[in-house]
Amino acid sequence: MQQASKDPLHGKTLEFIVKELVKYFGWEDLGYHIPINCFKSNPTVKSSLKFLRKMPWARKKVEDLYIRMAGHQAEPESEKAD
């Protein structure tokens, strides 16, 4: 029996992570949370990936933000009134 990985990044590509963050935050808010030029000045997924692959410290910030975002989305919603 295979055990599921507890790593929230398991099986996720950097491109997938960036696209999910952009979908959730938008470029402007993403640039606020991680103030790097590839998110603030004329951002594209392609240019962001190029920068993040060269800069491990920036990639770590992106991965950490994704983990926080994914954890926040996984929280159970409080009961809704009809």
C-alpha positions as CSV (number, residue, x, y, z in Angstrom):
1,M,0.0,0.0,0.0
2,Q,1.4,3.4,-1.0
3,Q,1.4,6.2,1.4
4,A,0.3,9.7,0.2
5,S,3.0,12.3,0.5
6,K,2.5,14.9,3.2
7,D,4.5,17.4,1.2
8,P,2.0,20.0,-0.1
9,L,4.3,20.7,-3.0
10,H,4.5,17.1,-4.1
11,G,3.7,16.7,-7.8
12,K,3.2,20.5,-8.3
13,T,5.4,22.2,-10.9
14,L,6.6,25.8,-10.3
15,E,4.5,26.9,-13.3
16,F,1.4,25.4,-11.6
17,I,2.2,27.1,-8.3
18,V,2.7,30.5,-10.0
19,K,-0.5,30.2,-12.0
20,E,-2.5,29.2,-8.8
21,L,-1.1,32.2,-6.9
22,V,-1.9,34.6,-9.7
23,K,-5.4,33.1,-9.9
24,Y,-5.9,33.6,-6.1
25,F,-4.1,36.9,-5.6
26,G,-3.7,38.6,-9.0
27,W,-0.4,40.1,-10.1
28,E,-0.7,43.2,-8.0
29,D,-1.4,41.5,-4.7
30,L,1.2,38.8,-5.4
31,G,3.7,41.7,-5.9
32,Y,2.6,43.0,-2.5
33,H,3.1,39.7,-0.7
34,I,6.4,39.0,-2.5
35,P,7.9,42.3,-3.6
36,I,10.0,41.2,-6.5
37,N,10.1,42.9,-9.9
38,C,9.0,39.9,-11.8
39,F,5.6,40.2,-10.1
40,K,5.5,44.0,-10.0
41,S,6.8,45.3,-13.3
42,N,5.1,44.0,-16.5
43,P,4.6,40.5,-15.0
44,T,4.1,37.3,-17.1
45,V,4.2,33.7,-16.1
46,K,7.1,33.1,-18.4
47,S,9.3,35.9,-17.1
48,S,8.5,35.0,-13.5
49,L,9.4,31.3,-14.0
50,K,12.7,32.4,-15.6
51,F,13.6,34.5,-12.6
52,L,12.3,32.0,-10.0
53,R,14.4,29.2,-11.4
54,K,17.6,31.3,-11.1
55,M,16.9,32.6,-7.6
56,P,16.3,29.9,-5.0
57,W,15.5,32.4,-2.3
58,A,12.6,33.9,-4.4
59,R,11.3,30.4,-5.3
60,K,11.3,29.5,-1.6
61,K,9.1,32.6,-0.9
62,V,6.7,31.6,-3.7
63,E,6.5,28.0,-2.4
64,D,5.9,29.2,1.1
65,L,3.1,31.5,0.1
66,Y,1.5,28.7,-1.9
67,I,1.6,26.4,1.1
68,R,-0.1,29.1,3.2
69,M,-2.6,29.8,0.5
70,A,-3.4,26.1,0.0
71,G,-3.7,25.6,3.8
72,H,-6.1,28.5,4.0
73,Q,-8.3,27.1,1.2
74,A,-8.4,23.7,2.9
75,E,-9.8,25.1,6.1
76,P,-13.4,23.9,6.6
77,E,-16.0,26.6,6.1
78,S,-18.2,27.5,9.0
79,E,-21.8,26.4,8.8
80,K,-23.8,28.7,6.5
81,A,-27.2,29.9,7.3
82,D,-29.9,29.0,4.7
